Amino acid sequence: MKSLLKHRLAWPVIALAALLLLNQVFRPDFLSLRMQDGHLYGSLIDIMRNGAPTILIALGMTLVIATRGIDLSVGAVVAIAGAASCAYIAASPEPGSPVTAATAVLIAVIAGLALGIWNGFLVSTIGVQPIIATLVLMTAGRGIAQLITGGQIISVSNDPYKSIGAGYLLTLPISILITAAVFILAAVLTRRTALGTLIEAVGINPVASRLAGLRSRNIIWIVYVFSAVCAAIAGLMISSNVTAADANNAGLYIEMDAILAVVIGGTSLAGGRYTLVGTVVGAFIIQTLTTTVYTLGIPPEVTLVFKALVVITVCLLQAPKARNLLSSLKAAPKPAAKEKVAI
Amino acid sequence: MVPVVEMTDIAIGFPGVKALDGVNFRLFPGEVHALMGENGAGKSTLIKALTGVYSIDSGTVTVLGEHKQFSTPAASQAAGISTVYQEVNLCPNLTVEENVLLGREPRRRGSIDWKGVRSRTREVLAELHLDQVDPGSLLSSHSIAVQQLIAIARSVEINAKVLILDEPTSSLDADEVNQLFRVIRDLRDRGVAILFVSHFLEQVYDISDRMTVLRNGKLVGEYMTRDLSRMGLISKMIGREMEALAELDQAPARTRARTDSGVTPFLETRGLGRKGSVSHVDLSVYPGEVVGLAGLLGAGRTEIARLIFGADKADEGSMAIKGASQRIRSPRTAIDLRIGFCSEDRKEEGLIGDLSVRDNLVLAMQASKGWARRIPRRVQDELVAEYIQALDVRPANPDALIRNLSGGNQQKVLLARWLVTHPELLILDEPTRGIDIGAKTQIQKLVSQLAADGMSILFISSELEEVLRVSDRIAVIKDRAMVADINNDDVSVEDVMTVIAGGAQ
């Protein structure tokens, strides 16, 4: 039990379970799932579906953070990807056809690739600090998205496109399936190849990594491209869900949620060791919190404060100092921690 | 006499490592007590337990008869225990007086009384015969030796009852060591208990009154220095019998590599240099040859190694590998040309601390394969097991985090990182610094053996004896340039010193 509690994922998982239980207490049907018209329904499904864009972006963010970086531009990439795909569909001669939808998806992903290459170029080749480099696109990106949409909200009506964010396949929402696929892809890509270890090496000690012959430039480039592509797919989901592109509000502040998910999940902002599973748990915690606010009927004006309290608690529970304080309150004084656990 | 510090039955464990197990330790006032043991024996851990950096799993600590449980370094300091580390941990950008009195400045009506600070600092410095140091000068303007003495001045100022000196002499020259020892004896005579840790046996015999020997996290015993011979001490440290020791101590016997005409050197540099760093390096290393770089600390040895490895870019001169002219712009280029480089700064430039021994060991090999072609786990396991055994890495656990290993064992893993890539030239910068005798001899033997197998080795060390023992040829570096190239035929330390002192050949 004790060693289980020491596992780096222990506290995030406990926090998530506690939140879900809390909901179950207030709404006894909370955890139940039901089948209707061949689709699975229930609060858990809602949480996963609504959290899908955040999870996607947080997965990309995890790898970026593991290299000691950060990507603030993901929200802007969401807006650009949505704007580009919707603008294409709206302008195409056959705005309802599946081919148009597929092309729109392709355009969004290519836009993500290009934006990721730009971020990676600034960070790895020019050597701009990640926070500054991605701030450029964070600010400029919304402008680009507005240029694409001409300052308007572009509404589209294309059923295949709509299904990305709102459709079902094999009883499950397609957005959940896409997210699961990206998660598996990321896990396989980093752990079946040496990419994961090399990302961690660069994040832990860049100097030693260089002297060991590691081309950190390529590694850093890969993570920024991956992050932007994740953001582009999230942008597709968000715009598809509302069948419209909103350059101003799509993915607004989503970078903050993503960073938070990474941190709650147990990956240190200082870089190095990362956990994709932890990030997914972290994103679920954030999304469940939002649901909890509705379940408990917390007034909207204190919602943010409530969220902040939960997040701070989870982060503190992972900090060695706070844990020691806690255990010294519980039992006889136990001195300093020997193992540093990343917050 | 009552001990100032008494530690009884101390145990500390880390994931995968039992660092200390049932260790007793006493420290008496007015004595210099040396803590001896190989790397990984548990010296640093014991010190960190005493200074509150690590918490102990079991056992008791008493200071002046009082039970203590230090949970922070501050608690330990408050109990009168003061530590001066190998790397001086003061603030280089503050003045001497600010450093000496940091956090305890005399005050007058709420603000710092700078006159008081100045006079108090002068007093303390005078006690340590450091009158020549200006209290208002920046700490960073002084040599490491003086900085270390200033760190000691700080503990004198707080009236420390226990002073811990962890490898204080590793970057000092002989005169500086004498100055430090004068201060240590002074403090001892005033009743301060001094815990002294050093790898230099002669210094330990020179300064210490009593010693405690640790091995593999266990207590071997406590001895009066005058009762224990050097050989006796060494055999207690490494836990082997005298005969085995004598064999270990032998200079590795091997025939010196021939560098006859007709053979192409693996590496040849002509006038290699870099602005503001080193210049005029004409160095050649033949296959199967060990070339030693001799010179004082700061003479430019490491800089030369970094130029050859591409860690820094050369901007003058030329370099040829196997006769073909090459421009090495990055470590990666060097590695592709089959060159390996073990940096002198293990922690900053070698280790990936939070990764396992396994990941660290295969890192260079994996890096040159690229991220997409992961070395299969089975191959990794075989390699790691092979090298852990061959180099006697302890603990022999591939999954242990490398930062939890002792310095000597970390060094072995870093060596193995290069050996698995089968380099043709291996540059070793201070491979035996801060390492115990056992590991040191192992590494020296390994170097000779690698060269006998045909590898070229560039061997850098501050210890001239060591350079002479392993090298076929010696390049002498002075004042950031190469001044001589000597064949190592019965060359003595004095000969090399003469060259360093005299300049030209």
Chai-1 contact restraints between the chains, C-beta under 6 A:
chainA,res_idxA,chainB,res_idxB,connection_type,confidence,min_distance_angstrom,max_distance_angstrom,comment,restraint_id
A,T193,B,W371,contact,1.0,0.0,6.0,A-B,restraint_1
A,T193,B,A372,contact,1.0,0.0,6.0,A-B,restraint_2
A,T193,B,R374,contact,1.0,0.0,6.0,A-B,restraint_3
A,A194,B,Q366,contact,1.0,0.0,6.0,A-B,restraint_4
A,A194,B,W371,contact,1.0,0.0,6.0,A-B,restraint_5
A,A194,B,R374,contact,1.0,0.0,6.0,A-B,restraint_6
A,L195,B,W371,contact,1.0,0.0,6.0,A-B,restraint_7
A,T197,B,D359,contact,1.0,0.0,6.0,A-B,restraint_8
A,L198,B,W371,contact,1.0,0.0,6.0,A-B,restraint_9
A,A201,B,I352,contact,1.0,0.0,6.0,A-B,restraint_10
A,I204,B,I352,contact,1.0,0.0,6.0,A-B,restraint_11
A,I204,B,D354,contact,1.0,0.0,6.0,A-B,restraint_12
A,N205,B,I352,contact,1.0,0.0,6.0,A-B,restraint_13
A,V207,B,E349,contact,1.0,0.0,6.0,A-B,restraint_14
A,A208,B,E349,contact,1.0,0.0,6.0,A-B,restraint_15
A,A208,B,G350,contact,1.0,0.0,6.0,A-B,restraint_16
A,A208,B,I352,contact,1.0,0.0,6.0,A-B,restraint_17
A,R210,B,P331,contact,1.0,0.0,6.0,A-B,restraint_18
A,L211,B,P331,contact,1.0,0.0,6.0,A-B,restraint_19
A,L211,B,E349,contact,1.0,0.0,6.0,A-B,restraint_20
A,A212,B,L363,contact,1.0,0.0,6.0,A-B,restraint_21
A,A212,B,A364,contact,1.0,0.0,6.0,A-B,restraint_22
A,A212,B,A367,contact,1.0,0.0,6.0,A-B,restraint_23
A,G213,B,P331,contact,1.0,0.0,6.0,A-B,restraint_24
A,G213,B,R332,contact,1.0,0.0,6.0,A-B,restraint_25
A,G213,B,I335,contact,1.0,0.0,6.0,A-B,restraint_26
A,G213,B,A364,contact,1.0,0.0,6.0,A-B,restraint_27
A,G213,B,A367,contact,1.0,0.0,6.0,A-B,restraint_28
A,G213,B,S368,contact,1.0,0.0,6.0,A-B,restraint_29
A,L214,B,A367,contact,1.0,0.0,6.0,A-B,restraint_30
A,G272,B,D354,contact,1.0,0.0,6.0,A-B,restraint_31
A,R273,B,D354,contact,1.0,0.0,6.0,A-B,restraint_32
A,P335,B,S55,contact,1.0,0.0,6.0,A-B,restraint_33
A,P335,B,Q69,contact,1.0,0.0,6.0,A-B,restraint_34
A,P335,B,S71,contact,1.0,0.0,6.0,A-B,restraint_35
A,A336,B,S55,contact,1.0,0.0,6.0,A-B,restraint_36
A,A336,B,S71,contact,1.0,0.0,6.0,A-B,restraint_37
A,K338,B,Y54,contact,1.0,0.0,6.0,A-B,restraint_38
